[in-house]
Amino acid sequence: MYTPPAFKEETLSVLHDIIEAASLSTLVTATADGLLATPLPLLLDRNEGPNGTLYGHVARANPQGTTPVIGAAMATFMGPDAYVTPSWYASKHEHGKVVPTWNYVAVHAYGAAEFFTDEDRLLDIVTRLTNRHEAGRAEPWQVSDAPAAFVKAQLRGIIGLRLPIERLDGKRKMSQNRSAEDRTGVAAGLAASARREDRLVAEEIPV
């Protein structure tokens, strides 16, 4: 990921926060047949390995789980994003030398992908994923709520993924390269938007 110094995010805890805040990632692997990509939720274990480890699963019928991987796999995570119109820049009225852009937060995690079918490990992953996304609900659903035989059958339909993170690329592009006046204009414009993502980006802009 191209990351100019002004937009580079390197703090591990912040990168982990972005990963955990993303509701869905994309797993990309290179194979002899070309690139394969699957959108899927991933669980981060912050304490496993120097950069953390990602866990998830794909459908057994998905060729990404069985096709040999060339080199490292990549998991991408997106935070809030928003279009930025030049109309919000104070500098537009000064000299007019402005163009549209896009503000966004992104993290790319790289590592060797390990796919497995061990039932106990699969059950652990689906249980942890479920508990994470059910947390906070008035009546959280648990894997143990379903009949054991049914769960066992469902586990036969998936392949587990373990991805120890070897490298993280983080980017937080939030108008840091603009003047204070331009940033104030962008933040105000986005804050007034009806789009929730725009308002989230407005909160990220340094003013």
N, C-alpha and C positions, 0 to 999 in steps of 0.2 A: 504494500500500500504506500503510495507516494505521500509523504508527511513532511511538509516544510517545518522548520524549527518552531515557528510561532504556534503551530497547531499540535505539536507532538505531546502525547500523554504517556508518561513513563512510570508513574507511581503505581506499584503493584496492587495496593488495596483499592485504588480508584479503578484500575482496569478490571479487577474482580467485581467491583460494584456494578460496572457497566454490563459485564457478562451476566450477572445475576438479575439485573433489571430487564434484560431482553427476554421477551416472552417466547421468541422463536429464533433459532439460529439456522445457518445453512452449512452442512458438512460437504466439503469438496475434496475429492480424491482424484489423482491422476492415475490412469491405467493404460495398458497397451491398446485398449480400444478407444481411448480418449478420456475426457473429463467426465466424472460422475458427480452429481450434486443432489442432496436430499435436504429439504427443510425439516427440522426436527427440534424438539426441546432437549436441552442438555443440562445436566446437573453438574455443578462445579464443587469439587472437594478442594477447598483452599489449602488444606494442610497436607495434602499428599503430593510430595515433590516440591522442588524449589519454586515453581510457578503455578502449582495447582494441577489438578487432573480433572478431565471432563468425562462424564458418563452419559450414556443414552442407549437407544436401541433403534433398529430399523426392522422393517418387515422381512421375514425370511425370503419372500419372493423378490425383494429388492436386490438387484445384482450388485449394488454397492457393498453389500455385506459379504460377498463371496468372491469378488473380482480382486486379484492381487493388486496391491497399491504400489505405485512407483514413487519413491521418495516420501516426503512428509505429507500428511493430510492437513487441511486447513478448515477451521470452523470460524465463520464470520458472525458477528453480533452487531446489531444496529441499535443505537439509542434514538432520541428524538431528532427529527430533521424538519427543515422548513425552507421554502423558497424565500429569497430576499430580493425585493424589488429595489432598483436604484432610486426610486421616488422617495424612499425613507432617508436617504443620505443628505445631510446638510451640505456636503460638497457638491451635490448635483446642482444646487442653486448658485454655487460659487464659480464652477468652471465646466460642469457638465460632463467631465471625463470619468464616467462611471458606467458600470455594466452590471447585469444581474448576476447572482451567485446562489449557492446553496449552503446553508449551515447544517451541520450534522455531527453526530458522535458515532464512532465505529471502533471496533476491536477485532483484530484477526489473531487467532490462536493457532499455532503450528505444532505438530508433533506426530509421532509414529502411531498410526491407528491400529488398535488390537480388536479384532472381532472374535466373539466367543458364543458358545451355546450352552454352557454349563447352567443347569436349572437353578441352582442355589444363587449363583451370581445374578442371573436374570431376575429372579424374584426380589433380590435385594435392590436392584436398580429400579424396577417398577414400583416397589414399595416406597423408596426414597423420593422418587419423582412425584408420586401421588401425594405423599405427605407434604411435600413442599407446596404444591399447587392447591391442595385442599386446605392448607393452614389458613386460619382466619375466618373460615365459613362457620355459620351457626351450627350446622350439622355436617362436619367433614366426612366424606366417604373414605373408607379404608379398603385396601386390597382384600383384607380378611372378611369384609362384608359379603364378598362373592363366594360361592361354593368352591371348596378346595380343588375338586376335580375339574371344574370349569377354568379356574386360574391355571392349573397345570396344563390344560389343553391350549390355553391362550399363549402360554410361555413357549410352546412348541412352534408358534407362528412368528417368533421374533428372533433376532440375532443381536447380542449385546455389543456395545462399543465402549472401549476404554481408550482415552487419548491423553497421555501425560503431556503437559504443555512444555515444549522446549523453548518456545519464543513467543512473545506477545508484541504486536504492533498496535498502538493506540493513537487515535486521532480525535481531537475535539476542536472542530472548526466553528468558532462562534464569534466571527467578526473581529478577532483580536488584532488583525492587521489594519483595521480602520481607525480613524481618529475617534476621540471620545465623543465628539458631537455626532459622528455617523453611527457609532454604537448605540447612543441614546435614541436616535431616530429609529434604528432597527428594532430595538427592544420595545419601544412604544408601539410601533406598527404591528409587531407580532403579538404583543399583549392584547391588542384590540381585536385580534382575529377570532372568528367563530370556530376555527379548527383547533382542537385540543393540543395537537402536536406543536402547532405554532406557539401556543402560549407556554408550553413546556420549554421550547427553545428560548423564548424571551427571558425566562428565569435563569438561563445558563450564560447569557451574554454579560461580560464584565462592563459595568457602567460606573 
